Structures are given as structure tokens and as C-alpha cells.
Amino acid sequence: MKYTQLGRTGLQVSRLVLGTMNFGPQTDEADSHTIMDAALEAGVNFFDTANVYGWGAEKGRTEEIVGSWFAKGGRRDKTVLATKVYGNMGTDGDPVWPNHHKLSALNIRRAVDASLQRLGTDYLDLYQFHHVDRNTPWDEIWQAMDVLVQQGKILYVGSSNHAGWDLARANETAARRGSLGLVSEQCLYNLAERRAEMEVIPAAEGYGLGVIPWSPLHGGLLGGALRKEREGGASRTHSGRSADALANSTIRAQIQAYEDLADKHGLQPGEVALAWLLTRPAVTGPIVGPRTTEQLASALRAVELTLPEELLASLDEIFPGPGPSPEAFAW
């Protein structure tokens, strides 16, 4: 496994991030533990979760599964643990009770204690805002985070799904308070979705944030979707993001060109997509959410891939990025 520093911090993390969103809803506890064991054995030390994972009436279940894995012993001190706060923790269909979601100081205080209990640990390495809260002042948010740092409940703070402007405003406010500020941004970023290159990634580079891409295969679209469709073994291509995209003839042709390119170089499409992200500026490591150990093994191989310049140039031709702003939308 290869390692890098998380943004401008001294924290060493693996270049692959184990996403746990499937633990509970799609992968049972025993198999989830097996995947985490395999990841740790392979050197993956960066695990990502969120308080709402588990979904529906099972929100928090994913954190509980990670916590029961830690309870086996010898794991927590080897793991850089990240979770998130923002979402409503009530069951689906229930009204959102005031102050039980978003980023008020009250909800942050309540949510961190609940996550720590579910995870069976007394601190979080990285506590992330799952979404921007436009109604809570950054001064209030940072005051709450500073208290958590002083209490030893969290070490670093990150964001997710924030615009470049949000990253700038968050870190400028933190700087005025003498706080470290955000050290990472978790955003949607992959070959098929490159809008983050316009402002989010330049802002992350400017403020020293590590970029943690989620959905690196774009819901399976970049994981050999057409090949799997032909073989009849890809349930994810029949619904959701992949199905919607493949119904578009232009996108379908684009994905065909991508899979043909991977075949030409003797590579798996999903591994190419992950390896490409590892070449991008500011990217710490993509989040992979394996449902099986076989899927984890494929992701691990991607870390060792070195993509030739010819292949990288061809990928830019198939999936042209928007370029940075303002060039992306100005003369």
C-alpha cells in the first residue's frame, strides 16, 4: 500500500479509502468484518463512514458494525477513522425534530457523542460536515469544533459536498479564530464527473486540503458497465445512475470508447478509473465501497497501476474536463 499525508497535515493515510456505506444495507456484519480485515491486512488504514449510513430505520447501523469490528481488539490504533455529521437521524417518514440535524452547535455536540458510542471509540481522527449548512454561521460551527478538539473527541475537521466558495469561507473564518480549519474535502469526482476541477479542487489546493473523491466509478458506470450488461451479471446497470446514463446514446458511446481503451491496454475499466484519480492534483485517495472481498482486491490493484501518458491523454479525449474557472466559462 502507498501512503500520503492528508492535505497539509502530518497525518499519514493510505491512498485508498475504505468506504463503509454498504455495510448493513447490502453487506451483513460478518462479511463487513471480513472486508475490513482484508483492507487492514493490505495496508488500508483510512476508513470512512457517516452517522446516517444504514439508512431508513437503520441509520447508525454502519457505525455500529465498524464499532463491533473495533471491539475485537488491535484495530482502532491502526485505523484513521472518519465519520460525518449533518443528516437527520430520525427514521424515514418521521418529521425532522428541530436541532436534530445540520450543523448547529447543539446538534454537533449531540451527534459526535452518539457516533462515538456507536463506533466504540473515544475519539475520531476526522470529523466531516456531510453537507454545507447555509443557516449556521461558520463562527458557531468552529466554536463547536474547537471545543471537541480541546476535549480530545476529534483531531481534524473535514468537509463533504462543499463548493469552492464554502471551502474558502470556512477556512478564512477558522484562520481568524486561530483554528486549523478544514483539512479535507470529500466530493463527487471521477472521469465522468469532472466539474470539481472548476473551483473545488483549486480551492482545496490553495488551502492545503486533501481531496477524497466519492463515487470514483460513478455508480458503476466506469466499472465495465457495458461489458457486465452484455454478460448479464450487473444488477446495478439495470437501475440507478448507470442505467440512466447508458440510456443516453452519447454517453453510451463514450463508455464504449472508454472500455475499448482499457481493453487495448489490457486493463480493467474500474481499475483505470481509480488509478486516474490517483494522478490528479490534491487527491488523497478515492473512496471505494466494496460489497465483497473480490471488489476490494480489484481496488487494491489500482493503487499499483502506473498509467502511461498515452493512456492519460486518451482519457482526456474521451472525458474532457471543464478546466479551471474562470477559463471554463469565460473568453
C-alpha positions in Angstrom: 0.0 0.0 0.0 1.1 3.5 -0.7 0.6 6.4 1.8 0.4 10.1 1.6 -0.3 13.0 4.0 -3.9 14.2 4.4 -3.7 17.6 2.9 -1.4 19.9 4.8 -1.5 17.8 8.0 1.2 15.3 9.2 -1.4 12.5 9.2 -0.4 9.6 7.1 -3.2 7.8 5.3 -3.5 5.1 2.6 -4.1 6.1 -1.0 -7.2 4.1 -1.0 -10.1 4.9 1.4 -12.4 2.1 2.6 -15.9 3.4 2.3 -18.4 1.6 4.5 -21.8 2.8 3.2 -22.7 -0.8 2.0 -22.1 -2.3 5.5 -25.5 -3.1 6.8 -27.8 -2.3 3.9 -26.0 -4.6 1.4 -23.3 -6.4 3.3 -24.0 -8.2 6.6 -21.9 -7.7 9.7 -19.8 -10.8 9.3 -18.9 -10.1 5.7 -18.3 -6.4 6.6 -15.8 -7.5 9.2 -14.1 -9.8 6.7 -13.8 -6.9 4.2 -12.3 -4.6 6.9 -9.9 -7.3 8.0 -8.7 -7.7 4.4 -8.4 -4.0 3.9 -6.3 -3.5 7.1 -4.1 -6.5 6.2 -3.5 -5.0 2.8 -2.4 -1.7 4.5 -5.5 0.3 4.0 -5.6 2.5 7.2 -8.2 5.1 6.2 -11.8 4.1 6.9 -14.8 6.4 6.1 -18.3 6.2 7.4 -21.2 8.6 8.4 -23.8 8.7 11.2 -26.7 8.3 8.7 -25.3 5.2 7.0 -27.6 2.2 7.4 -30.4 4.4 6.1 -34.1 4.1 6.8 -34.9 2.8 10.2 -31.3 1.5 10.5 -29.5 4.8 10.5 -26.4 4.4 12.6 -26.1 0.7 11.8 -23.0 1.1 9.7 -21.2 2.9 12.6 -22.3 0.1 14.9 -20.8 -2.5 12.5 -17.5 -0.7 12.5 -17.6 -0.4 16.2 -18.1 -4.1 16.7 -15.1 -4.7 14.5 -13.0 -2.4 16.7 -14.3 -4.3 19.7 -12.4 -7.4 18.6 -9.2 -5.5 19.6 -5.9 -4.5 17.9 -7.6 -2.4 15.2 -8.5 1.0 16.4 -5.0 2.3 16.8 -4.1 1.2 13.2 -7.1 2.9 11.7 -7.6 6.5 10.7 -11.3 6.8 11.3 -13.6 9.4 9.6 -17.3 9.9 10.1 -19.7 12.7 9.2 -22.4 14.9 10.8 -25.3 16.8 9.2 -28.2 14.4 8.3 -31.4 13.8 10.2 -31.0 10.7 12.4 -34.8 10.1 12.7 -36.3 7.2 10.8 -37.6 7.9 7.3 -41.0 9.4 7.3 -40.7 10.9 10.7 -40.7 14.7 10.9 -37.3 16.3 11.4 -37.2 17.4 15.1 -35.6 20.8 15.5 -31.9 20.8 16.2 -31.5 17.1 15.4 -29.8 17.7 12.1 -27.4 20.1 10.3 -24.6 21.9 12.0 -25.8 23.9 15.0 -23.5 23.7 18.0 -26.2 21.7 19.8 -26.6 19.1 17.1 -22.8 18.8 16.6 -22.4 18.1 20.4 -25.2 15.6 20.3 -24.2 13.9 17.1 -20.5 13.4 18.0 -21.3 11.7 21.3 -23.8 9.4 19.6 -21.2 8.5 16.8 -18.5 7.8 19.4 -20.8 5.4 21.3 -21.8 3.5 18.1 -18.2 3.3 17.0 -17.0 2.2 20.4 -14.2 4.7 20.5 -13.4 7.8 22.5 -12.1 9.9 19.6 -12.4 10.5 15.8 -9.5 11.1 13.6 -11.5 13.1 11.1 -15.0 14.6 11.7 -16.6 15.8 8.5 -19.5 18.1 7.6 -21.7 15.9 5.3 -23.1 19.0 3.6 -22.9 22.8 3.9 -25.3 24.4 6.4 -26.2 27.8 5.0 -28.2 28.7 8.1 -25.5 28.3 10.7 -22.6 30.8 10.9 -19.1 29.4 10.5 -18.1 31.1 13.7 -20.6 28.9 15.6 -19.5 25.8 13.8 -15.8 26.4 14.5 -16.5 27.2 18.1 -18.2 23.8 18.5 -15.3 22.0 16.7 -12.7 23.8 18.8 -14.4 22.5 21.9 -14.4 19.0 20.5 -10.7 19.3 19.7 -9.9 20.6 23.2 -11.9 17.7 24.7 -9.9 15.2 22.7 -13.0 13.9 20.9 -11.8 14.8 17.4 -8.4 15.5 15.9 -9.1 17.0 12.5 -12.1 18.5 10.6 -13.1 17.9 7.1 -16.0 18.8 4.7 -18.0 16.9 2.1 -20.1 18.2 -0.8 -18.9 21.8 -0.3 -18.4 24.4 -3.1 -15.1 26.1 -3.6 -16.6 29.3 -2.0 -17.6 27.3 1.0 -14.1 26.0 1.5 -12.7 29.5 1.3 -15.2 30.9 3.7 -14.8 28.1 6.2 -11.0 28.3 6.3 -10.9 32.1 6.3 -13.2 32.1 9.4 -11.1 29.4 11.0 -7.9 31.4 10.4 -9.4 34.4 12.1 -10.1 32.2 15.1 -6.7 30.7 15.2 -8.1 27.3 14.3 -6.5 24.8 11.9 -9.6 24.7 9.7 -10.7 22.2 7.2 -8.0 19.7 6.2 -10.0 17.7 3.6 -12.9 17.8 1.2 -14.9 14.8 0.2 -16.6 15.4 -3.2 -18.1 13.7 -6.2 -15.2 13.4 -8.7 -14.4 10.9 -11.4 -13.6 10.6 -15.1 -17.3 11.1 -16.0 -17.9 13.9 -13.5 -15.1 16.4 -13.5 -16.9 19.6 -12.5 -14.9 19.7 -9.2 -11.9 20.8 -11.3 -13.5 24.2 -11.9 -13.4 25.5 -8.3 -13.5 22.8 -5.6 -10.1 21.3 -6.4 -8.3 24.6 -7.0 -9.7 25.9 -3.6 -8.6 22.6 -2.0 -5.1 23.0 -3.4 -5.0 26.7 -2.3 -5.9 25.9 1.3 -4.0 22.7 1.6 -7.0 20.3 1.7 -6.8 16.7 0.7 -9.4 15.7 -1.8 -11.3 12.5 -1.1 -13.4 11.6 -4.2 -16.6 9.7 -3.6 -18.3 7.5 -6.3 -15.0 7.1 -8.2 -16.7 4.7 -10.6 -19.7 7.0 -11.0 -22.3 4.5 -9.7 -20.7 1.6 -11.6 -20.7 3.4 -14.9 -16.9 3.3 -15.1 -16.6 -0.2 -13.8 -17.1 -2.1 -17.1 -20.9 -1.4 -17.2 -21.3 -2.3 -20.8 -19.3 -5.5 -20.5 -21.3 -6.5 -17.5 -24.5 -5.6 -19.3 -23.6 -8.0 -22.2 -22.7 -10.7 -19.7 -26.0 -10.2 -17.8 -24.3 -10.0 -14.5 -24.6 -6.4 -13.4 -27.8 -5.6 -11.5 -26.5 -2.0 -10.9 -26.6 -1.3 -14.6 -30.3 -2.0 -14.8 -31.3 0.8 -12.4 -29.9 3.9 -10.9 -27.1 6.2 -12.2 -25.6 3.7 -14.7 -29.0 2.8 -16.3 -30.0 6.4 -16.6 -26.6 7.3 -18.2 -26.5 4.3 -20.6 -29.9 5.2 -21.9 -28.3 8.3 -23.4 -26.7 7.2 -26.8 -23.9 9.8 -26.5 -22.9 8.7 -23.0 -23.2 5.0 -24.1 -20.8 5.7 -27.0 -18.4 7.4 -24.6 -18.4 4.5 -22.2 -17.9 2.1 -25.1 -14.8 4.1 -26.2 -13.5 4.0 -22.6 -13.9 0.3 -22.2 -12.3 -0.3 -25.6 -9.3 1.8 -24.5 -9.0 -0.2 -21.3 -9.1 -3.4 -23.3 -6.4 -2.1 -25.7 -4.1 -1.6 -22.7 -5.1 -4.9 -21.1 -6.6 -3.2 -18.1 -9.9 -3.4 -16.2 -12.0 -0.3 -16.6 -12.7 0.1 -12.9 -9.0 -0.1 -12.0 -8.2 2.5 -14.7 -10.8 4.9 -13.2 -9.3 4.6 -9.7 -5.7 4.9 -11.0 -6.6 8.0 -12.9 -7.9 9.7 -9.8 -4.6 9.0 -8.1 -2.8 11.1 -10.7 -5.0 14.1 -10.1 -3.8 17.2 -8.1 -4.7 17.3 -4.4 -6.3 13.9 -4.4 -5.5 12.0 -1.3 -7.3 8.8 -2.3 -10.7 7.7 -3.7 -13.3 6.1 -1.5 -14.1 2.6 -2.6 -17.2 0.8 -1.2 -16.7 -2.9 -1.8 -19.5 -5.3 -1.2 -17.2 -8.2 -1.5 -13.5 -9.0 -0.9 -13.2 -9.6 -4.6 -14.2 -6.0 -5.3 -11.7 -4.8 -2.7 -8.9 -6.8 -4.4 -9.6 -5.1 -7.7 -9.4 -1.6 -6.0 -6.1 -2.6 -4.3 -4.6 -3.5 -7.7 -5.4 0.0 -9.0 -3.1 1.6 -6.4 -0.2 -0.2 -8.0 -1.0 0.8 -11.6 1.0 3.4 -13.4 -0.9 4.7 -16.3 1.2 5.6 -19.4 1.0 9.2 -20.8 -0.6 7.9 -24.0 -3.5 6.4 -21.9 -3.9 9.5 -19.8 -4.1 11.7 -23.0 -6.7 9.3 -24.5 -8.8 9.5 -21.3 -8.8 13.3 -21.5 -10.1 13.0 -25.1 -12.9 10.7 -24.1 -13.8 12.6 -20.9 -12.7 16.2 -21.4 -12.6 18.1 -18.2 -14.2 21.6 -17.9 -10.9 23.3 -17.0 -10.5 25.7 -14.1 -12.6 28.7 -13.6 -12.9 31.4 -15.0 -11.5 29.9 -18.2 -14.2 27.2 -18.1 -16.9 29.8 -18.7 -15.2 33.0 -19.9 -13.4 34.0 -23.1 
